[in-house]
Amino acid sequence: MTRLLLAGATGLVGDITLQQALASPRVQQVVAPTRRPLPAHPKLLNPIVDFDALPDDADWWRVDAVACALGTTIRDAGSQDAFRRVDHDYPLAIARRAHTHGATTFALVSAKGAAAGSRIFYSRVKGEVEEELAGIGFASLTLLRPGLLGGERRQQRAGEGLALRVFGALDAVLPASYRIVPAQRVAAALLQAALDAPPGRHVIPSEQLLR
Ligand SMILES: NC(=O)c1ccc[n+]([C@@H]2O[C@H](COP(=O)([O-])OP(=O)(O)OC[C@H]3O[C@@H](n4cnc5c(N)ncnc54)[C@H](OP(=O)(O)O)[C@@H]3O)[C@@H](O)[C@H]2O)c1
């Protein structure tokens, strides 16, 4: 049975991952630090935190595995720096603390195109966080790289709504790597990676998340 730390449990992928983890007989407890409270559940520990001031040695960092679905957009964050804080600094801060307290497995929702050398800021940040995570020393590190996510978002994003309609209409003719990936599939793959803990570093491309 796994003690799982889930970051981003209030988001589209994170919420589905949370429901799957709470329902899984393989999960003993979910530790889900958030900035706003989640509905109570007997298997859930929900520390309310300021991600800019995460505690260094709270007991709840003692988990087996971490699943991270944190993220924002440059538009929502307000600046490139603020975006980088959420998509780069917070996952690394969580990873380092959990690793120090014994976690051996980390699974991250990254993004298609992630590459530290990319000229696209978003892809570069995702690539950098992937590379720095690889340097921490987890026995198992899984990096999921979905393309555009499909699913019921509480607040639809303007540009994303349009992209989803266009890509949705073209779905049958697009190469698999450009197809919309259901958030449900990403959540299932994230949880599976965290629980199975395959040894080494694994990158899961978008087309593999469709299956
Ligand atoms: N959307 C796409 O099409 C797409 C495509 C490829 C990859 N991805 C990546 O997939 C991951 C998950 O995406 P998603 O659409 O499920 O994300 P989402 O619904 O926007 O949820 C993001 C999560 O991050 C948290 N978060 C955002 N800003 C925060 C802040 N300043 N401080 C603390 N927590 C913060 C949110 O918490 P609150 O609820 O408190 O805001 C939420 O739990 C992200 O890393 C994203 O980059 C997305």
The ligand as an SDF file (V2000), in Angstrom:
LIG
                    3D

 48 52  0  0  0  0  0  0  0  0999 V2000
   -4.2640   22.3030  -20.4050 N   0  0  0  0  0  0  0  0  0  0  0  0
   -3.6310   21.6180  -21.3380 C   0  0  0  0  0  0  0  0  0  0  0  0
   -4.1120   21.4490  -22.4630 O   0  0  0  0  0  0  0  0  0  0  0  0
   -2.2880   20.9940  -21.0250 C   0  0  0  0  0  0  0  0  0  0  0  0
   -1.5620   20.3800  -22.0370 C   0  0  0  0  0  0  0  0  0  0  0  0
   -0.3510   19.7620  -21.7370 C   0  0  0  0  0  0  0  0  0  0  0  0
    0.1300   19.7800  -20.4280 C   0  0  0  0  0  0  0  0  0  0  0  0
   -0.5810   20.4060  -19.4620 N   0  0  0  0  0  0  0  0  0  0  0  0
   -0.0420   20.4000  -18.1020 C   0  0  0  0  0  0  0  0  0  0  0  0
   -0.7910   19.4960  -17.3280 O   0  0  0  0  0  0  0  0  0  0  0  0
   -0.7340   19.8800  -15.9430 C   0  0  0  0  0  0  0  0  0  0  0  0
   -2.1250   19.8170  -15.3610 C   0  0  0  0  0  0  0  0  0  0  0  0
   -2.9590   20.6520  -16.1250 O   0  0  0  0  0  0  0  0  0  0  0  0
   -4.4560   20.9760  -15.6660 P   0  0  0  0  0  0  0  0  0  0  0  0
   -5.1250   21.5680  -16.8550 O   0  0  0  0  0  0  0  0  0  0  0  0
   -5.0390   19.7980  -14.9670 O   0  0  0  0  0  0  0  0  0  0  0  0
   -4.1930   22.1420  -14.6110 O   0  0  0  0  0  0  0  0  0  0  0  0
   -5.2780   23.0310  -13.8540 P   0  0  0  0  0  0  0  0  0  0  0  0
   -6.6440   22.4830  -13.9990 O   0  0  0  0  0  0  0  0  0  0  0  0
   -5.0370   24.4460  -14.2680 O   0  0  0  0  0  0  0  0  0  0  0  0
   -4.8370   22.8210  -12.3250 O   0  0  0  0  0  0  0  0  0  0  0  0
   -3.6200   23.2920  -11.8920 C   0  0  0  0  0  0  0  0  0  0  0  0
   -3.3720   22.9830  -10.4480 C   0  0  0  0  0  0  0  0  0  0  0  0
   -2.2360   23.7800  -10.0610 O   0  0  0  0  0  0  0  0  0  0  0  0
   -2.6120   24.6070   -8.9550 C   0  0  0  0  0  0  0  0  0  0  0  0
   -2.0420   25.9380   -9.0530 N   0  0  0  0  0  0  0  0  0  0  0  0
   -2.0880   26.7910  -10.1050 C   0  0  0  0  0  0  0  0  0  0  0  0
   -1.5090   27.9580   -9.7560 N   0  0  0  0  0  0  0  0  0  0  0  0
   -1.1080   27.8360   -8.4610 C   0  0  0  0  0  0  0  0  0  0  0  0
   -0.4360   28.6880   -7.5450 C   0  0  0  0  0  0  0  0  0  0  0  0
   -0.0620   29.9280   -7.8800 N   0  0  0  0  0  0  0  0  0  0  0  0
   -0.1760   28.2350   -6.3080 N   0  0  0  0  0  0  0  0  0  0  0  0
   -0.5420   26.9830   -5.9550 C   0  0  0  0  0  0  0  0  0  0  0  0
   -1.1770   26.1150   -6.7790 N   0  0  0  0  0  0  0  0  0  0  0  0
   -1.4510   26.5390   -8.0160 C   0  0  0  0  0  0  0  0  0  0  0  0
   -4.1280   24.7280   -9.0220 C   0  0  0  0  0  0  0  0  0  0  0  0
   -4.5750   25.0710   -7.7290 O   0  0  0  0  0  0  0  0  0  0  0  0
   -5.8110   26.0960   -7.5080 P   0  0  0  0  0  0  0  0  0  0  0  0
   -7.0400   25.2770   -7.7600 O   0  0  0  0  0  0  0  0  0  0  0  0
   -5.6280   26.5200   -6.1050 O   0  0  0  0  0  0  0  0  0  0  0  0
   -5.6380   27.2020   -8.5170 O   0  0  0  0  0  0  0  0  0  0  0  0
   -4.5170   23.3430   -9.5020 C   0  0  0  0  0  0  0  0  0  0  0  0
   -4.5360   22.4410   -8.4220 O   0  0  0  0  0  0  0  0  0  0  0  0
   -0.1000   21.2590  -15.9290 C   0  0  0  0  0  0  0  0  0  0  0  0
    1.2440   21.1610  -15.5270 O   0  0  0  0  0  0  0  0  0  0  0  0
   -0.1680   21.7080  -17.3640 C   0  0  0  0  0  0  0  0  0  0  0  0
    0.9140   22.5750  -17.7220 O   0  0  0  0  0  0  0  0  0  0  0  0
   -1.7820   21.0030  -19.7220 C   0  0  0  0  0  0  0  0  0  0  0  0
  1  2  1  0
  2  3  2  0
  2  4  1  0
  4  5  1  0
  4 48  2  0
  5  6  2  0
  6  7  1  0
  7  8  2  0
  8  9  1  0
  8 48  1  0
  9 10  1  0
  9 46  1  0
 10 11  1  0
 11 12  1  0
 11 44  1  0
 12 13  1  0
 13 14  1  0
 14 15  2  0
 14 16  1  0
 14 17  1  0
 17 18  1  0
 18 19  2  0
 18 20  1  0
 18 21  1  0
 21 22  1  0
 22 23  1  0
 23 24  1  0
 23 42  1  0
 24 25  1  0
 25 26  1  0
 25 36  1  0
 26 27  1  0
 26 35  1  0
 27 28  2  0
 28 29  1  0
 29 30  1  0
 29 35  2  0
 30 31  1  0
 30 32  2  0
 32 33  1  0
 33 34  2  0
 34 35  1  0
 36 37  1  0
 36 42  1  0
 37 38  1  0
 38 39  2  0
 38 40  1  0
 38 41  1  0
 42 43  1  0
 44 45  1  0
 44 46  1  0
 46 47  1  0
M  CHG  2   8   1  16  -1
M  END
$$$$
